[in-house]
Structures are given as structure tokens and as C-alpha cells.
Amino acid sequence: MTAVTSSTDERPAWVREIDLAIHMHPQLILTGNLRDMYLLDDPEGRRWPMTLTDAVWFVLRQQGFAALLTYTHSAGLAVVPDSSGTRQPDASRVLQSVPNLELGRKLSWDLLRQLLEAIVAVRPGVDPGAPIALMFPDAGRLFDDPLNEDQRTFLAAASQIAYGAVRFAATYPVIIWLIDQPGELPAWFSSGNHAIRTSVIPAPDLAARMQMCEVMLRRVPEFPADAEVAENLVATFAELTHGMHCRAIRDICALAAASALPATSIADAVRAYRVGVPDNPWIKAKLRNRIAHADNDLPKRVLGQPQAVMRTLDLLKRAAIGLGGAHLRGRSSRPRGVLFFAGPTGVGKTELAKAIAHIVFGDENAYLRFDMSEFAAEHNEARLIGAPPGYVGFDAGGELTNGVRSRPFQVILFDEIEKAHPRILDKFLQILDDGRLTDGRGATVHFTESIIVFTTNLGIVVRGADGAPINNVTIADSPETIDIKVREYIEIFFREELGRPELYNRLREGIVVFDFLRPDILDQIADSSISRALQVASERIGVPLTMSTEAAEVIRQAATADLNNGGRGVVSAIETILINPLSRALFTTPAAESLEITHVKKLGQNWELELR
């Protein structure tokens, strides 16, 4: 392994905190970012990425410690080796003072207590020599919940040992407990015990990631020789790893090297690491071809919405050429696109979302749909991201996080978003800002390759002064008026009713207002539905089935009489006006070589037709 010479002696703040703490506290509890890689300088000034155990040993060795011991039930007792090879750890003083103490095997609680006593023991008039430290890397996994008697006795002894410890020269012979969650050790163990200090190791900030990126990226083939180009590439890499740990940076560079990706293509390795899929449909020529054809095809599928179609295609073109987030400072890890479809019911909002899935991913079913009316209660949050530890369903995960993890390239549709509980809406902030979400099990799911679509009927019907619902917009309004009024109400809803202006700010530019479907469009939908119904019926009965012009006109006018229910209302009306009476008539009509619907009329709440 090639080391890179460090240009600075500055160490991370948490390292300096540990360095200071061992002079003041005989026991330390470390929590936070424990399983990462950390950059520290060895005695020769070389910078290495290392585990927390190695990093702690580097700190202790510089303070004159003779050795660092570790203990887990699975690996037993071990002496941490010196990875730099410059010094041989010596733990013989402790190992020889405890009878029956063996490396590499599980110890009883009594032997562990004796080990702690031997580490801190100082005999009067005898030089104790260099201090020795003991670390429990998985302290929370050592104990049962609740504690049994032996474990409680051991922890009580450890707490008392902390009080009785004395310094070896300038430092304590420190005992270190690593816990992933603050509650993994009982509160009484450290509460009020000034001899035990708890420190949190933070996730790496941009500066720490920048240092790690510089060290690791140099190991990837074709790292730029030009200093300015190299500096910009490292900065880009660090921005792309926002929200990741340094261990992920190491693994991304290893993935790039294994995939024969040059250092200049490290962004592709970051994307593959995030979503777990090496393929990237966003850069394929097929996608550009489908988007190009969609300029002509999409308006034929989503009728009467030219402005909404144009806004949607603009977003797809922007995503395909990689300009999503180009206006933002730094590198964006947001979703590929975010759309907020607002408008009356039955005007094509859901249909357009399905069309996006077909255009981008070549599969109309490549979308994940959530009816947000099912998430009106706060506890339904667990359905999206999974239940927290200790609750029913924890192992199952969440419907949203599991769905995106298994299929990162898809459209995610949140239908009727205004009906979700406000607490659930907060989850979207992280998705919209960072393109990621942490599930109930603590795993991170990335949305950077997804398109997020929200739909809503907000702004169509609103509450009047007396609280009764009134129409905010009608089909008599112009498309421009509808656009203005709906946008105004959406802003009022998020800012004032929900008190979530930050969510509105992230959705504002993605708002697409749909117009009412005008009579000529509804006529087209009615004619199309009638034609499909006749074709399917003809195939079922095995003879040609036609309809007179007079009958078709009656059905069309009846189906489009209510303009407020949009295309969905027309299709539903066709079922009542045509499909039901046709089924009734075919059920009793004798076999014939051909059939024609000649007349249609309404009888009470039902319809009747004549077949010849």
C-alpha cells in the first residue's frame, strides 16, 4: 500500500478530544461514526486511512502507551498490532498478571473484571511502566437486555474501577467502550460518574471527505498529472460523496479500479455505488430517441394538456443531458426530476406519470405508486420507511425504501399528496434536498436516479368564508387564469395551512398546472372509448359489431354532459351508457352474422339499446 505524505499536522477534532480525554478520564465511551475509515499520520508523517481501532492506537502510542488490548465475545482478547511496523506492542505486564488469561478465547465475566483491575493496578513503590489500554469494540453486544447478574456485577465493578484509577505519569490506563447507540450501556453505568467521559465521533464533513478523496483517488488509474485538473477532480468527488462516510469513498475508488474506470470517470463509480446497478439508462442513445419521438407521441396520449406535456418533456431532456441541478452551487445529488402535477380530477395527471415511465425506462410499469390518502395518520410513516427497532415490522423495511432499493431507476408517484399527514411530508425534504432517505433499519436509500411525481387536486375546490366548499376555478376560466389561481392556492396551503414553506420552496419550480379538458377533447375521449368497446365486444362474440351515427351521437352527448369530471368521468359514463346495456342485449340476442346498435335511450336511471 502506497502512503501519501501529509502536508499538515492538524488532526480531526475528535482525535484531539480523545488525546486530551485520556489525561483526565480513565474510561471513555465512544459513539457515533465508529465503523468508518479515518486519516491519520504515522510517525514518519505519512497519511493512512485506518479503522477506529488503529486510529485510537496511533493516538495512544504517541502518548507512550505500551499496548492496546481489544475484547469481543467472538474474537476474544487480542493485542492490536502496530500497522506501521515501527514499534512492537507489549502487553505482557497485564497478560502475565491474570491467571488463566489467554488470547483469542472468550473470557468469563470474572476474568474480564480481573483484566480491568490488572490494567489500572499500581503497587506502592513499584514503577508501573507504560500504561496499557483496553477497548471493547462492540460493547453494546457484550450484554443482554435486561442484564443478567454476572453482567450487572461486572459493569458495577467497572464503574468503581473508574473512580479508583490513578494516572501513570501524565495519562490514565484508559478503558474504552464503543457503542453504536447511546442506550446500549445502562444509564446508571456512566450517569453522574465524572471519571467516565462520553464522546461522539461525527460523520465526515466536506474537509474530511476532501482529504480522503485526495488520498484514495490517486490510487485509481489515470489520475490527472496536472495539479489544477487534479484539484478540481478531487473537489468534485468530495461533493458527490455528500452524506457518505470515508469508508464509502475507499470502496468507490476500489470499484472504479475493478471496473477499469479512469479517475476522471469517478462520478460513474459514485452513481453505481449509490444505486447498486452499473447500468445507467440516462446516458443511452435509446432514451434520447424515445424523448425525441415523445414530442409527437405524448400529446396524442395525454390529450388537451400541451403546456403540461411541454414542461414534462423539458424536464426529461434536462435530465437526459445531465443539466439537472446545473444552477446549484456544488454537485447536486437530488432526484433526476421532481414534478408536482396539480389540476382537476380526470385530466391526465396519472396518465402522464405512466407515460414518463415508458419514455425513460421503456416500461409503463416502471413506476411506484402511493395513494397518500392511506397515509393520513402519522403512524403510517412506518409503511414508507419501515418501523423503528423494537416495533412490529422492523425486519420488513418500508414500501418506499424497499421499492427504490430494488429498482432505483423508476418513476415514484405520490398521488393526492395533500392528504398525507404533515409529519410524513417532512420525509420528502430529505429526498428533495439530498436525494436520499434513511429507513427504519438505518440503511440509506438513494433517489438520485428516480423521477419524483406528486399529484394533487389542490386549488380546484376550496373552502369558502362559511367553510363550505366552493369552486376556485371552473371550466369557464381560461388556462392562464386556472394556472394563476391554482398556484396561488398551493402556496397558501403549504405556507399557511401546513406551515411548511420550506417544502413549498422545493416543489415550486416543479409545479405543473393541468387545464380542464375542453368539450372537443372530451368528445375525442368518448369516441375512442366507444370504438374500443365495440372492438372488444366484436372479438368476444365473434361477429362484426357496429353502431349507427345517431346512436353514437346520443352516447357521446350523454357521456360528455358533465365537463367537471374530466376524461375519467367520460370513461365511467361509457360503462353505464354503453357497456351495461350492450351486455344485457347480447345476453339475449340470437346468433347472427353481424350486429348493429341502432338506437340508444335512457329508461329511468338505466340505459337501453337496440341491436339489429
C-alpha positions as CSV (number, residue, x, y, z in Angstrom):
1,M,0.0,0.0,0.0
2,T,1.4,3.4,-1.0
3,A,1.1,6.1,1.6
4,V,0.8,9.8,0.8
5,T,2.9,12.3,2.7
6,S,0.7,14.6,4.7
7,S,1.1,18.3,4.3
8,T,-0.4,19.2,7.7
9,D,-0.1,18.1,11.3
10,E,-3.7,19.1,12.1
11,R,-5.8,16.2,13.3
12,P,-9.5,15.8,13.4
13,A,-11.3,17.4,16.4
14,W,-12.4,14.1,17.8
15,V,-8.8,12.8,17.8
16,R,-7.7,15.8,19.7
17,E,-10.6,15.3,22.1
18,I,-9.5,11.7,22.8
19,D,-5.9,12.8,23.2
20,L,-7.0,15.2,25.8
21,A,-9.5,13.0,27.5
22,I,-7.1,10.2,28.4
23,H,-5.3,12.7,30.6
24,M,-8.5,13.5,32.5
25,H,-10.7,10.4,32.4
26,P,-9.8,6.8,33.0
27,Q,-12.7,5.5,30.9
28,L,-14.2,6.7,27.6
29,I,-17.4,5.9,25.9
30,L,-17.2,6.5,22.2
31,T,-20.3,6.6,19.9
32,G,-21.3,8.0,16.6
33,N,-19.4,7.3,13.4
34,L,-17.5,4.2,14.7
35,R,-17.3,2.0,11.7
36,D,-15.7,4.4,9.3
37,M,-12.1,4.9,8.0
38,Y,-10.0,7.7,9.3
39,L,-7.0,9.6,8.0
40,L,-4.1,10.0,10.5
41,D,-0.4,10.5,10.2
42,D,2.0,7.8,11.2
43,P,5.3,8.6,13.0
44,E,7.0,9.2,9.6
45,G,4.4,11.8,8.6
46,R,2.6,9.5,6.1
47,R,-1.2,9.7,5.9
48,W,-3.0,6.4,6.1
49,P,-6.7,5.5,6.1
50,M,-7.3,3.3,9.1
51,T,-10.0,1.8,11.3
52,L,-11.1,3.4,14.6
53,T,-9.1,0.7,16.5
54,D,-5.9,1.6,14.6
55,A,-6.6,5.3,14.9
56,V,-7.0,5.0,18.7
57,W,-3.8,3.0,18.9
58,F,-2.0,5.7,17.0
59,V,-3.2,8.3,19.5
60,L,-2.3,6.1,22.5
61,R,1.1,5.2,21.1
62,Q,2.1,8.9,20.8
63,Q,1.2,9.3,24.5
64,G,3.6,6.5,25.4
65,F,1.1,3.6,25.8
66,A,2.7,0.1,25.7
67,A,-0.2,-1.6,24.0
68,L,-3.9,-1.6,23.2
69,L,-5.9,-4.7,24.0
70,T,-9.4,-5.4,22.5
71,Y,-12.0,-7.8,23.6
72,T,-15.2,-9.1,21.9
73,H,-17.0,-12.4,22.7
74,S,-16.5,-13.6,19.2
75,A,-12.7,-12.9,18.8
76,G,-11.7,-13.0,22.4
77,L,-8.8,-11.0,23.8
78,A,-6.3,-9.6,21.3
79,V,-3.4,-7.2,21.1
80,V,-3.7,-4.5,18.4
81,P,-0.7,-4.8,16.1
82,D,1.3,-1.8,15.0
83,S,0.4,-1.4,11.4
84,S,3.3,1.0,10.7
85,G,5.8,-1.7,11.8
86,T,7.8,0.8,13.8
87,R,7.0,-0.4,17.3
88,Q,6.1,-3.8,18.8
89,P,3.2,-3.5,21.3
90,D,4.0,-5.0,24.7
91,A,1.0,-6.1,26.9
92,S,3.0,-8.7,28.9
93,R,2.6,-6.8,32.2
94,V,-1.2,-7.3,32.2
95,L,-1.3,-10.7,30.4
96,Q,1.0,-12.3,32.9
97,S,-0.6,-10.8,36.0
98,V,-4.0,-12.5,35.4
99,P,-4.1,-16.3,35.9
100,N,-5.7,-18.4,33.1
101,L,-5.9,-15.3,30.7
102,E,-5.4,-16.4,27.1
103,L,-5.5,-14.5,23.9
104,G,-8.1,-15.4,21.3
105,R,-10.7,-17.0,23.5
106,K,-13.9,-15.9,25.2
107,L,-13.4,-14.8,28.8
108,S,-15.7,-15.2,31.8
109,W,-17.1,-12.0,33.4
110,D,-14.8,-12.7,36.4
111,L,-11.7,-12.9,34.2
112,L,-12.8,-9.6,32.5
113,R,-13.1,-7.9,35.9
114,Q,-9.6,-9.2,36.8
115,L,-8.3,-7.8,33.5
116,L,-9.7,-4.4,34.2
117,E,-8.2,-4.4,37.7
118,A,-4.8,-5.5,36.3
119,I,-4.8,-2.7,33.7
120,V,-5.3,0.0,36.4
121,A,-3.3,-1.7,39.2
122,V,-0.5,0.3,40.7
123,R,1.6,-1.2,43.6
124,P,3.1,1.2,46.1
125,G,6.8,1.8,45.4
126,V,6.8,-0.1,42.1
127,D,7.1,1.6,38.7
128,P,4.0,0.6,36.7
129,G,5.8,1.2,33.4
130,A,4.0,2.4,30.3
131,P,0.2,2.3,30.5
132,I,-1.9,-0.3,28.7
133,A,-5.4,0.4,27.3
134,L,-8.4,-1.9,26.8
135,M,-11.1,-1.4,24.2
136,F,-14.4,-3.1,23.9
137,P,-15.2,-2.5,20.1
138,D,-18.7,-3.9,20.4
139,A,-19.6,-3.0,24.0
140,G,-23.3,-3.0,23.4
141,R,-23.2,-6.6,22.1
142,L,-21.5,-7.9,25.2
143,F,-24.6,-7.6,27.4
144,D,-28.1,-9.0,27.4
145,D,-31.2,-6.9,27.7
146,P,-32.0,-7.0,30.6
147,L,-28.6,-7.6,32.2
148,N,-28.1,-10.8,34.0
149,E,-26.5,-10.9,37.4
150,D,-22.9,-11.5,36.2
151,Q,-23.1,-8.7,33.7
152,R,-24.5,-6.2,36.2
153,T,-21.8,-7.1,38.7
154,F,-19.1,-6.6,36.0
155,L,-20.4,-3.2,35.0
156,A,-20.7,-2.1,38.6
157,A,-17.1,-3.2,39.2
158,A,-16.0,-1.3,36.0
159,S,-17.8,1.8,37.2
160,Q,-16.0,1.6,40.6
161,I,-12.6,0.9,38.9
162,A,-13.1,4.2,37.0
163,Y,-13.3,6.0,40.3
164,G,-10.3,4.3,41.8
165,A,-7.9,4.7,38.7
166,V,-4.7,6.6,39.1
167,R,-2.5,8.2,36.5
168,F,0.6,6.5,35.1
169,A,2.7,9.7,34.8
170,A,0.5,12.0,32.7
171,T,-2.2,9.7,31.5
172,Y,-4.7,7.1,32.8
173,P,-4.5,3.5,31.7
174,V,-7.7,4.0,29.8
175,I,-10.6,1.7,29.2
176,I,-12.7,2.5,26.0
177,W,-16.2,1.4,25.3
178,L,-17.6,1.6,21.7
179,I,-21.4,1.7,21.4
180,D,-23.4,2.3,18.2
181,Q,-26.4,3.7,20.1
182,P,-26.3,5.7,23.3
183,G,-28.7,3.3,25.1
184,E,-26.6,0.2,24.6
185,L,-25.0,0.6,28.0
186,P,-27.3,1.1,31.0
187,A,-27.7,4.8,32.0
188,W,-26.6,4.1,35.6
189,F,-23.2,3.0,34.4
190,S,-22.0,6.4,33.4
191,S,-24.6,8.8,34.7
192,G,-23.1,11.1,37.3
193,N,-19.7,9.3,37.0
194,H,-17.2,12.1,36.3
195,A,-14.5,9.6,35.7
196,I,-16.2,8.3,32.5
197,R,-16.4,10.6,29.5
198,T,-18.7,10.1,26.5
199,S,-17.5,11.4,23.2
200,V,-19.3,11.4,19.8
201,I,-17.3,10.8,16.6
202,P,-19.0,12.8,13.9
203,A,-19.7,11.9,10.3
204,P,-17.0,13.3,8.0
205,D,-17.6,16.9,6.8
206,L,-16.6,18.2,3.5
207,A,-13.0,18.8,4.6
208,A,-12.6,15.3,5.9
209,R,-14.1,13.8,2.7
210,M,-11.8,16.1,0.6
211,Q,-8.7,14.7,2.3
212,M,-10.0,11.1,1.9
213,C,-10.8,11.7,-1.7
214,E,-7.4,13.0,-2.4
215,V,-5.6,10.1,-0.8
216,M,-7.8,7.4,-2.4
217,L,-8.4,8.9,-5.9
218,R,-4.7,8.9,-6.5
219,R,-4.8,5.1,-6.5
220,V,-7.3,5.0,-9.4
221,P,-5.7,4.7,-12.8
222,E,-5.3,7.8,-15.0
223,F,-5.3,10.3,-12.1
224,P,-4.6,13.6,-13.7
225,A,-1.0,14.8,-13.7
226,D,-2.0,18.5,-14.0
227,A,-2.3,19.9,-10.4
228,E,-5.3,22.2,-11.2
229,V,-7.2,19.4,-13.0
230,A,-6.5,17.0,-10.2
231,E,-7.6,19.5,-7.5
232,N,-10.9,20.1,-9.4
233,L,-11.5,16.4,-9.8
234,V,-10.9,15.8,-6.1
235,A,-13.3,18.6,-5.2
236,T,-16.0,17.2,-7.5
237,F,-15.5,13.8,-6.0
238,A,-15.9,15.1,-2.5
239,E,-19.1,17.0,-3.4
240,L,-20.5,13.9,-5.0
241,T,-20.0,11.9,-1.7
242,H,-22.2,14.3,0.3
243,G,-23.8,12.2,3.1
244,M,-21.3,9.3,2.7
245,H,-18.7,8.1,5.0
246,C,-15.0,7.8,4.3
247,R,-15.2,4.1,4.1
248,A,-17.6,4.5,1.1
249,I,-15.0,6.8,-0.6
250,R,-12.5,4.0,-0.3
251,D,-14.9,1.4,-1.7
252,I,-15.9,3.7,-4.6
253,C,-12.3,4.0,-5.6
254,A,-11.9,0.3,-5.4
255,L,-15.0,-0.2,-7.5
256,A,-13.6,2.2,-10.1
257,A,-10.3,0.4,-10.3
258,A,-12.0,-3.0,-10.5
259,S,-14.3,-1.7,-13.3
260,A,-11.4,-0.2,-15.2
261,L,-12.9,3.2,-14.9
262,P,-10.4,6.1,-15.0
263,A,-10.2,8.6,-12.2
264,T,-11.9,11.2,-14.5
265,S,-15.0,8.9,-14.5
266,I,-15.2,8.6,-10.8
267,A,-18.8,10.1,-10.9
268,D,-19.9,6.9,-12.7
269,A,-18.5,4.8,-9.8
270,V,-20.3,7.0,-7.3
271,R,-23.6,6.5,-9.1
272,A,-23.0,2.8,-9.3
273,Y,-22.1,2.6,-5.6
274,R,-25.3,4.5,-4.6
275,V,-27.8,2.5,-6.6
276,G,-26.0,-0.8,-6.7
277,V,-26.5,-1.0,-10.5
278,P,-23.7,-0.5,-13.0
279,D,-26.1,0.2,-15.9
280,N,-27.2,3.8,-16.5
281,P,-30.2,4.2,-18.8
282,W,-29.9,8.0,-18.6
283,I,-26.9,8.1,-20.9
284,K,-28.2,5.6,-23.5
285,A,-29.0,6.7,-27.1
286,K,-32.3,4.8,-26.8
287,L,-33.5,7.3,-24.2
288,R,-32.8,10.3,-26.4
289,N,-34.6,8.7,-29.3
290,R,-37.6,8.0,-27.1
291,I,-37.7,11.5,-25.8
292,A,-37.3,12.9,-29.3
293,H,-40.3,10.8,-30.5
294,A,-42.3,11.8,-27.4
295,D,-42.6,15.4,-28.8
296,N,-45.1,13.9,-31.3
297,D,-46.4,10.9,-29.4
298,L,-47.0,12.2,-25.9
299,P,-49.6,14.9,-26.9
300,K,-51.6,12.1,-28.6
301,R,-51.6,10.1,-25.4
302,V,-52.3,12.9,-22.9
303,L,-54.9,14.9,-24.7
304,G,-55.6,18.6,-24.1
305,Q,-52.6,19.4,-21.9
306,P,-50.0,21.0,-24.3
307,Q,-48.4,23.1,-21.5
308,A,-48.1,20.2,-19.1
309,V,-46.6,18.0,-21.7
310,M,-44.1,20.6,-22.7
311,R,-43.0,21.2,-19.1
312,T,-42.6,17.4,-18.6
313,L,-40.6,16.9,-21.8
314,D,-38.3,19.8,-20.8
315,L,-37.5,18.1,-17.5
316,L,-36.8,14.8,-19.3
317,K,-34.5,16.5,-21.8
318,R,-32.7,18.3,-19.0
319,A,-32.2,15.1,-17.1
320,A,-31.0,13.2,-20.2
321,I,-28.2,15.7,-21.0
322,G,-27.2,16.0,-17.3
323,L,-28.2,19.6,-16.6
324,G,-30.4,18.7,-13.6
325,G,-29.1,20.9,-10.7
326,A,-26.7,22.7,-13.0
327,H,-27.8,26.0,-11.5
328,L,-27.0,24.9,-8.0
329,R,-23.7,25.5,-6.2
330,G,-21.7,22.3,-6.0
331,R,-22.7,18.9,-7.3
332,S,-26.4,18.0,-7.0
333,S,-27.4,14.6,-5.6
334,R,-31.1,15.4,-6.0
335,P,-33.5,13.2,-7.9
336,R,-33.3,13.3,-11.7
337,G,-36.5,15.3,-11.7
338,V,-39.4,16.5,-9.5
339,L,-42.8,17.2,-10.8
340,F,-45.9,18.5,-8.9
341,F,-49.0,17.8,-11.1
342,A,-51.9,20.0,-10.0
343,G,-55.3,20.2,-11.6
344,P,-58.9,18.9,-11.8
345,T,-59.7,15.2,-11.5
346,G,-59.5,13.0,-14.6
347,V,-57.4,15.3,-16.8
348,G,-54.4,13.1,-17.3
349,K,-52.1,13.6,-14.3
350,T,-51.6,9.9,-13.5
351,E,-51.5,9.0,-17.2
352,L,-48.7,11.5,-17.8
353,A,-46.7,9.9,-14.9
354,K,-47.1,6.5,-16.6
355,A,-46.0,7.9,-19.9
356,I,-42.9,9.3,-18.3
357,A,-42.0,5.8,-17.0
358,H,-42.5,4.4,-20.6
359,I,-40.4,7.1,-22.2
360,V,-37.5,7.0,-19.8
361,F,-37.3,3.3,-18.8
362,G,-39.1,1.7,-21.7
363,D,-41.7,0.2,-19.3
364,E,-45.0,1.8,-18.4
365,N,-45.0,-0.3,-15.2
366,A,-41.6,1.1,-14.1
367,Y,-43.3,3.3,-11.6
368,L,-44.0,3.0,-7.9
369,R,-47.4,4.5,-6.8
370,F,-48.5,5.5,-3.3
371,D,-52.1,6.7,-2.6
372,M,-51.3,9.3,0.0
373,S,-54.8,9.2,1.4
374,E,-53.7,5.9,3.0
375,F,-51.0,7.9,4.9
376,A,-53.3,10.4,6.7
377,A,-52.2,9.0,10.1
378,E,-48.8,9.8,11.5
379,H,-48.0,6.1,12.3
380,N,-48.3,5.2,8.7
381,E,-44.9,6.7,8.2
382,A,-43.6,3.2,9.1
383,R,-45.2,1.8,5.9
384,L,-42.9,4.1,3.8
385,I,-39.6,3.8,5.5
386,G,-40.1,0.8,7.9
387,A,-40.7,0.5,11.6
388,P,-38.0,1.6,14.0
389,P,-36.1,-1.0,16.1
390,G,-38.3,-2.8,18.6
391,Y,-41.5,-2.3,16.7
392,V,-43.6,-4.8,14.8
393,G,-42.5,-4.9,11.1
394,F,-38.9,-3.7,11.8
395,D,-37.4,-6.5,9.8
396,A,-39.7,-6.0,6.8
397,G,-38.5,-2.5,5.9
398,G,-40.6,0.2,4.2
399,E,-42.6,0.0,1.0
400,L,-40.9,3.1,-0.4
401,T,-37.3,2.4,0.7
402,N,-37.5,-1.3,-0.3
403,G,-39.0,-0.4,-3.7
404,V,-36.3,2.1,-4.6
405,R,-33.6,-0.1,-3.3
406,S,-34.7,-2.9,-5.5
407,R,-35.4,-0.7,-8.6
408,P,-33.5,2.6,-8.4
409,F,-34.4,3.6,-12.0
410,Q,-38.2,4.4,-11.9
411,V,-40.9,7.0,-11.5
412,I,-42.2,7.4,-8.0
413,L,-45.8,8.6,-7.9
414,F,-47.3,10.1,-4.7
415,D,-51.0,10.5,-5.5
416,E,-53.0,13.2,-3.7
417,I,-50.1,14.3,-1.7
418,E,-52.2,16.9,0.3
419,K,-54.0,14.1,2.1
420,A,-50.8,12.8,3.8
421,H,-50.1,13.6,7.4
422,P,-47.8,16.7,7.8
423,R,-45.2,14.6,9.7
424,I,-44.9,12.3,6.7
425,L,-44.5,15.3,4.3
426,D,-41.3,16.1,6.3
427,K,-39.7,13.0,4.9
428,F,-39.8,14.5,1.4
429,L,-37.5,17.3,2.4
430,Q,-34.5,14.9,2.7
431,I,-35.5,13.2,-0.6
432,L,-35.8,16.6,-2.5
433,D,-32.7,18.1,-1.0
434,D,-30.2,15.3,-0.7
435,G,-31.7,12.6,-2.9
436,R,-31.6,10.0,-0.1
437,L,-33.6,8.6,2.8
438,T,-32.7,6.5,5.8
439,D,-35.0,3.6,6.5
440,G,-36.0,2.2,9.9
441,R,-33.1,-0.1,9.9
442,G,-30.6,2.7,9.4
443,A,-29.7,1.9,5.8
444,T,-29.6,4.7,3.3
445,V,-31.6,4.6,0.1
446,H,-30.7,6.9,-2.8
447,F,-33.2,8.6,-5.1
448,T,-30.7,10.2,-7.4
449,E,-31.8,8.1,-10.5
450,S,-35.5,8.4,-9.9
451,I,-38.1,10.8,-11.1
452,I,-40.5,12.0,-8.3
453,V,-44.1,12.9,-9.3
454,F,-46.6,14.4,-6.9
455,T,-50.3,14.8,-7.9
456,T,-52.9,17.0,-6.2
457,N,-56.4,18.5,-6.7
458,L,-55.4,21.5,-4.5
459,G,-56.8,24.8,-5.8
460,I,-59.8,23.4,-7.7
461,V,-62.3,23.4,-4.9
462,V,-61.6,25.5,-1.8
463,R,-63.3,26.4,1.5
464,G,-65.5,29.5,1.3
465,A,-65.9,32.1,4.0
466,D,-68.6,29.9,5.7
467,G,-66.4,26.8,5.5
468,A,-68.5,25.3,2.7
469,P,-66.6,24.1,-0.4
470,I,-66.7,26.4,-3.5
471,N,-65.1,26.3,-6.9
472,N,-61.9,28.2,-7.0
473,V,-61.7,27.6,-10.8
474,T,-64.1,26.3,-13.4
475,I,-64.0,25.2,-17.0
476,A,-65.2,28.6,-17.9
477,D,-61.9,30.1,-16.8
478,S,-59.0,30.5,-19.2
479,P,-56.0,28.2,-18.9
480,E,-53.9,31.2,-17.8
481,T,-56.4,32.1,-15.0
482,I,-56.5,28.5,-13.8
483,D,-52.7,28.4,-13.7
484,I,-52.5,31.6,-11.6
485,K,-55.3,30.7,-9.1
486,V,-54.1,27.1,-8.6
487,R,-50.5,28.2,-8.0
488,E,-51.7,30.8,-5.5
489,Y,-53.7,28.4,-3.5
490,I,-51.0,25.7,-3.4
491,E,-48.6,28.4,-2.0
492,I,-51.2,29.3,0.7
493,F,-51.8,25.7,1.5
494,F,-48.1,24.9,2.1
495,R,-47.1,28.1,3.8
496,E,-50.2,28.9,5.9
497,E,-52.3,25.8,6.4
498,L,-49.5,23.3,6.7
499,G,-46.8,25.7,7.9
500,R,-44.3,24.1,5.6
501,P,-42.9,26.9,3.5
502,E,-39.6,25.0,3.1
503,L,-41.4,22.2,1.3
504,Y,-43.2,24.6,-1.0
505,N,-39.9,26.2,-1.9
506,R,-38.5,22.9,-3.0
507,L,-41.6,22.0,-5.0
508,R,-42.4,25.4,-6.5
509,E,-40.4,25.1,-9.8
510,G,-41.8,21.6,-10.4
511,I,-45.5,22.7,-10.3
512,V,-47.3,21.8,-13.5
513,V,-50.9,23.0,-13.6
514,F,-53.3,21.0,-15.8
515,D,-56.2,22.6,-17.6
516,F,-59.8,21.3,-17.6
517,L,-60.4,19.0,-20.6
518,R,-62.4,21.1,-23.0
519,P,-65.5,19.7,-24.9
520,D,-63.7,18.9,-28.1
521,I,-61.1,16.8,-26.1
522,L,-63.9,15.0,-24.2
523,D,-65.6,14.2,-27.5
524,Q,-62.3,12.6,-28.7
525,I,-62.1,10.5,-25.5
526,A,-65.7,9.4,-25.8
527,D,-65.3,8.4,-29.5
528,S,-62.1,6.5,-28.6
529,S,-63.8,4.7,-25.7
530,I,-66.8,3.8,-27.9
531,S,-64.5,2.4,-30.6
532,R,-62.6,0.3,-28.1
533,A,-65.8,-1.1,-26.6
534,L,-67.2,-2.1,-30.0
535,Q,-63.9,-3.8,-31.0
536,V,-63.6,-5.8,-27.8
537,A,-67.3,-6.8,-27.9
538,S,-66.9,-7.9,-31.5
539,E,-63.9,-10.0,-30.6
540,R,-65.8,-11.6,-27.7
541,I,-68.9,-12.6,-29.7
542,G,-67.1,-13.4,-32.9
543,V,-69.2,-11.3,-35.3
544,P,-68.8,-7.7,-36.5
545,L,-70.5,-5.1,-34.3
546,T,-71.1,-1.6,-35.5
547,M,-73.1,1.4,-34.3
548,S,-75.3,3.9,-36.1
549,T,-74.3,7.6,-36.3
550,E,-77.4,8.5,-34.4
551,A,-76.7,6.1,-31.5
552,A,-73.0,7.2,-31.3
553,E,-74.1,10.8,-31.0
554,V,-76.5,10.1,-28.2
555,I,-73.9,8.2,-26.3
556,R,-71.3,10.9,-26.9
557,Q,-73.5,13.7,-25.7
558,A,-74.6,11.8,-22.6
559,A,-71.1,10.8,-21.7
560,T,-69.7,14.4,-22.0
561,A,-72.6,16.2,-20.4
562,D,-70.7,16.7,-17.1
563,L,-67.5,18.6,-18.0
564,N,-66.2,18.7,-14.4
565,N,-65.2,15.0,-14.1
566,G,-62.7,15.0,-17.0
567,G,-61.7,12.0,-19.0
568,R,-62.2,9.6,-16.2
569,G,-65.8,10.7,-15.9
570,V,-66.4,10.2,-19.6
571,V,-64.9,6.6,-19.5
572,S,-67.1,5.8,-16.4
573,A,-70.2,7.2,-18.2
574,I,-69.5,5.0,-21.3
575,E,-69.6,2.0,-19.0
576,T,-73.1,2.9,-17.8
577,I,-74.5,4.2,-21.1
578,L,-73.0,1.6,-23.5
579,I,-71.2,-1.4,-21.8
580,N,-74.0,-2.3,-19.4
581,P,-77.0,-2.2,-21.8
582,L,-74.8,-3.9,-24.5
583,S,-74.0,-6.8,-22.2
584,R,-77.7,-7.1,-21.4
585,A,-78.7,-7.1,-25.1
586,L,-76.0,-9.5,-26.2
587,F,-77.0,-11.9,-23.4
588,T,-80.5,-12.4,-25.0
589,T,-79.8,-11.7,-28.7
590,P,-79.8,-14.8,-31.0
591,A,-76.6,-15.5,-33.0
592,A,-76.3,-13.5,-36.2
593,E,-73.7,-12.9,-38.9
594,S,-73.4,-9.2,-37.9
595,L,-74.9,-6.8,-35.4
596,E,-75.6,-3.1,-35.3
597,I,-76.5,-0.8,-32.4
598,T,-79.2,1.4,-34.0
599,H,-80.8,3.3,-31.1
600,V,-79.9,4.2,-27.5
601,K,-82.2,5.7,-24.9
602,K,-82.4,6.3,-21.2
603,L,-85.0,4.5,-19.1
604,G,-85.0,5.9,-15.5
605,Q,-81.5,5.5,-14.1
606,N,-80.6,2.9,-16.7
607,W,-79.9,2.8,-20.4
608,E,-81.3,0.6,-23.2
609,L,-80.1,0.0,-26.7
610,E,-81.5,-1.7,-29.8
611,L,-79.5,-4.4,-31.6
612,R,-80.2,-5.5,-35.2
